[in-house]
Amino acid sequence: MKIISVYEKYKKYLNNTFWIIGDKLTNLVVGFLVTVVVARYLGPEDFGLFSYAISVSTLFSVIGHMGISGLVVREIVKKPSERGVTLGTTFGLKLLGMSTGYFFLLLYAFIYEGVSSMEFQALAIAGAILLVKPFDIIDFWFQAFVQAIYVAYARLLALVVSAVIKLVFVSLGLSVVYFVTANLIQAIAIAILFILVYKFKSELKLNEWHFSWEKAKELLSQGWIVYLGSFFAVIYLKVDQIMLRWFEGSESVGIYSVAAQLSEAWYFIPVAIVSSLFPKLIKLKEKDPEQFNKRLQQLFDLLFIVAVGVAVIMSLLSEWIVLLFFGDYYIDSANVLVIHIWAAIFIFMRAAFSKWILIENVLFFSLITQGTGALVNVVINYFLIPKFGVQGAAYATLISYAFASFFSLALYSKTRPIFVMMAKSVISPIRYYKFKGC
């Protein structure tokens, strides 16, 4: 009876977590299978070009994030009367930022001497994805109301469309540029479907969105630190592939990308768990700080155990997995995967730490930790890639994530309690986990 009672009490959050995980898992499985086909068809060099174009697009997209994405859910939950202004202002800022990011991406493609004609086309098309990214704020709206089911359906349909297009392109024997175009089509489809879902499932209509300079100043004043932190985060997530392209060429990027995708495919787990619990944690912090800390510790424990489980399994099966799915051409990816996968420990726990930063409104620490991580990653990549190639890039990723998301937290009094929580998760035995209050 007690179990049933607890389930009924938190049914909304459990169901929402289920839909978020289901959405991410479906995207993972379908996306992975299509990637396998595309990677085998293109080969390491062209697949490296494809991955490089997407990485550059991701890097420049950070300009449009404005540091306000994580604030939207909080603003919607805490300030119901300002929801229309919050969404309208956020959309306007993101549209301006993403357009600026696309401009600088094209400028980079023009001035970088090593860019071929095909590479320029791939970069230009991948960059166009930025122009439809502002519509992602609709996802935050449904997060705030714990209604992930709607965006899950939208993403799934867009993914299926993109997957079918890519398989058709493989059958037609088309070049890498067409596969980048398929990613753009997927982004456009998601935007259109988000608009339709919002129109029919939201009480707040699109014509109630309003841009406010006052709201923009408020959001930017709170978000600029997170903005810089996000910029640094993308740097140490994607700079390895970009620097590999500079030092080693597209083929090395292809080898590394396969390992990175196998490793990063699991990152949806902490995002799904933490995103679903975020609105409840906000309320719990205000009502019962002691319970908030207790649940946060349990959250770190859970994220650590799941991450270690994933890392152990992937390390033991790395060579078999690479050969099974990608073939002999990508066998070197197995050695990269064994290293890269252990960064999951710090990435999983970072997901909870990032939400803690927003709840406590100590955004400056996002900038500090992400900035140090980015700097460490760039420096280590610079020295290790020329000497160790793709494995050097993997070591750089692991070390930089460990420093940015764990060790650096011990340096500051405000974040030291979080460091202690993470350390307890690392050294504590496996316990029976209950999210009785979440």
VENWOFEN-V442581 format. One record per pair of residues at least 24 apart in sequence whose ideal C-beta (glycine too) atoms are under 8 Angstrom apart, sorted by the first residue. I is the first residue (numbers start at 0). J is the second residue. Records with the same first field share a line. If there is no record, write none. Layout:
# VENWOFEN-V442581
I=J / J
This chain:
# VENWOFEN-V442581
5=435
9=434 / 437
11=145
12=145 / 275 / 276 / 279 / 437
15=145 / 146 / 147 / 148 / 275
16=271 / 272 / 275 / 276
18=147 / 148 / 151
19=147 / 151 / 270 / 271 / 274 / 275
20=267 / 268 / 271 / 272
21=151
22=147 / 150 / 151 / 154 / 155 / 271
23=267 / 268 / 270 / 271
24=267
25=151 / 155 / 158
26=154 / 155 / 158 / 267
27=264 / 267
29=158 / 159 / 162
30=158 / 162
31=260 / 264 / 324
32=162
33=161 / 162 / 165 / 166
34=260
35=324 / 325
36=165 / 166 / 169
37=165 / 169 / 178
38=253 / 257 / 325 / 329
39=325 / 326 / 328
40=169
41=175 / 178 / 253
42=253 / 328
43=249 / 250 / 253 / 254 / 328 / 329
44=248 / 249 / 250 / 253
45=174 / 175 / 249 / 253
46=175 / 253 / 256 / 257
47=244 / 248 / 249 / 250 / 251 / 252 / 253 / 254 / 256
48=117 / 118 / 121 / 175 / 249 / 252 / 253
49=121 / 175 / 178 / 179
50=240 / 252 / 253 / 256
51=118 / 121 / 240 / 241 / 244 / 249 / 252
52=118 / 121 / 122 / 124 / 125 / 179
53=125 / 179 / 182
54=237 / 240 / 241
55=104 / 107 / 122 / 125 / 126 / 237 / 241
56=104 / 122 / 125 / 126 / 128 / 129
57=233 / 236 / 237
58=233 / 234 / 237 / 238 / 241
59=100 / 101 / 103 / 104 / 107 / 126 / 129
60=97 / 100 / 128 / 129 / 132 / 233
61=100 / 226 / 229 / 230 / 232 / 233
62=96 / 97 / 99 / 100 / 103 / 230
63=93 / 94 / 95 / 96 / 97 / 98 / 99 / 100 / 129 / 132 / 133
64=93 / 96 / 226 / 229
65=92 / 93 / 96 / 218 / 219 / 222 / 226
66=219 / 222 / 223 / 224 / 225 / 226 / 227 / 228 / 229 / 362
67=92 / 93 / 218 / 219 / 221 / 222 / 225 / 226
68=135 / 136 / 139 / 229
69=222 / 225 / 353 / 354 / 357
70=218 / 221 / 222 / 225 / 357
71=136 / 139 / 140 / 143
72=139 / 142 / 143 / 277 / 278
73=281 / 357 / 358
74=218
75=139 / 140 / 143 / 144
76=143 / 278 / 281 / 282
77=281
81=214
82=203
83=203 / 207 / 208 / 209
84=209 / 210 / 211 / 214
85=214 / 218
86=136 / 140 / 203 / 208
87=207 / 208 / 209 / 210 / 211
88=209 / 210 / 211 / 214 / 215 / 218
89=136 / 218
90=133 / 134 / 136 / 208 / 210
91=210 / 215
92=215 / 218 / 219
93=132 / 133 / 135 / 136
94=133
97=129 / 130 / 132 / 133
98=129 / 130
100=126 / 129
101=126 / 127 / 129 / 130
104=129
113=244 / 245
117=174 / 175 / 176
120=176 / 179
121=175 / 176 / 179
124=176 / 179 / 180 / 183
125=179 / 182 / 183
127=183
128=182 / 183 / 186
131=186 / 187 / 189 / 190
132=186
134=189 / 190 / 193 / 194
135=189 / 193
137=193 / 194 / 196 / 197
138=193
140=197 / 201 / 203
141=196 / 200
142=274 / 277 / 278
143=278
145=275 / 278
146=200
147=275
149=196 / 200
150=193 / 196
152=192 / 196
153=189 / 192 / 193 / 195 / 196
154=189 / 192
156=188 / 192
157=185 / 186 / 188 / 189 / 192
158=185
160=184 / 185 / 188
161=185 / 188
221=360 / 362
222=362
224=362 / 363 / 365 / 366
225=356 / 357 / 362 / 365 / 366
227=366 / 369 / 370
228=362 / 365 / 366 / 368 / 369 / 370
229=365 / 369
230=369 / 373
231=366 / 369 / 370 / 372 / 373 / 374
232=369 / 372 / 373
234=373 / 376 / 377
235=369 / 372 / 373 / 375 / 376 / 377 / 396 / 399 / 400 / 403
238=373 / 376 / 377 / 380
239=376 / 380 / 392 / 393 / 395 / 396
240=392
242=377 / 380 / 381 / 384 / 392
243=384 / 388 / 389 / 392
246=384 / 385
247=384 / 388 / 389
251=388 / 389
253=329
254=329 / 331 / 332 / 335 / 389
255=332 / 335 / 389 / 392 / 393
257=321 / 325 / 329 / 332
258=321 / 332 / 333 / 335 / 336 / 339 / 389 / 393
259=335 / 339
261=313 / 317 / 320 / 321 / 332 / 336 / 340
262=313 / 336 / 339 / 340 / 342 / 343
265=306 / 309 / 313 / 343
266=343 / 346 / 347
268=305 / 309 / 347
269=302 / 305 / 306 / 346 / 347 / 348 / 349 / 350 / 351
270=350
272=298 / 301 / 302 / 350
273=298 / 302 / 350 / 351 / 353 / 354
276=434 / 437
277=354
279=437
280=354 / 358 / 437
281=358
283=436 / 437
284=358 / 359
287=436
290=436
293=436
294=434 / 436 / 437
295=351 / 355 / 420
296=420 / 423 / 424
297=432 / 433 / 434 / 437
298=351 / 434 / 437
299=348 / 351 / 420 / 421 / 423 / 424
300=423 / 424 / 427 / 430 / 432
301=432
302=347 / 348 / 350 / 351 / 424
303=344 / 347 / 348 / 421 / 424 / 425
304=424 / 429
305=347
306=343 / 344 / 346 / 347 / 348
307=344
309=340 / 343
310=340 / 341 / 343 / 344
313=340
314=340 / 341
331=389
332=389
334=389 / 390
335=389 / 390 / 392 / 393
338=390 / 393 / 394 / 397
339=393 / 396 / 397
341=397
342=396 / 397 / 400 / 401
344=425
345=400 / 401 / 403 / 404 / 405
346=400 / 404
348=404 / 405 / 421 / 424
349=400 / 403 / 404
352=404 / 408 / 417 / 421
355=417
361=413 / 414
364=411 / 413 / 414
367=407 / 411
368=403 / 404 / 407 / 408 / 414
369=403
371=402 / 403 / 407
372=399 / 400 / 402 / 403 / 404 / 407
373=399 / 403
375=399 / 402 / 403
